[in-house]
Amino acid sequence: MATVFENLSDETRDQLAGLALKLSGNQKTRKGFLGLVKEVSPDTPVPELDTDAAVQAAVKGEREAREKFEQEQRDRWFAEDLGKQKRAVMEKYQLTDEDLGKMEKMMTEKTLPADYNWAAQLFKQQSETAEPTNYGTSGYGPADVKDYMGSMEGLVEDPDNWALKSAHSMIDDMRRKGSAKPW
C-alpha cells in the first residue's frame, strides 16, 4: 500500500521533518503542534497532553464538588438567617404562624421589598382595628361636635373660605379685647 511520503522527494521529506522538529522543539509552538498531532491521530500517546488533560479533569471534578458544597452552605446559612429574622419579627410584633403566612402573601402579592420588619409594621397597621381615642377633658370629641357647631358655621357651605373667615374673626376678637396689636 502506497503512502503519501513515497511520492515526495527526499529533499521535501527532510524539509517536512525539519519543520516538525522546529515546531515540536519551540516552547511557543510545541503544545499547539502536539495538539494537532493528537487531533489527527487520537490514539497516539502524547504524555504532555494526556497528563495535562487528566490533571484538568481531576481539578474540574474537585472544583465542581467544592462549588456545590459552598453553594449548599450559603443556602443553609441563608435559610438559618431568614428563620432567625422571621422568629424575631414574630416575637417583636406578636405575630402567629398564620399572621406570618398572611404577611408573606401580602409581600408577594404587592411586590413589597423583602424586609420582614417593615412588612410586619405594615401588616400590623392594616390588620389592627383602630382604638377609640381618649380625648380627655381639654379637647373636642365626637360627642362635642353638635355643641360647637355654631363656631363651625359656614364650613359645609363654603369650606375654601371658612378658615380664612374664621381666622379674621379671631383676629378681630383679639383686637377688640386688646390682646392683639394692630398691623
Order of alpha helices (4+ residues) and beta strands (2+ residues): alpha-alpha-alpha-alpha-alpha-alpha
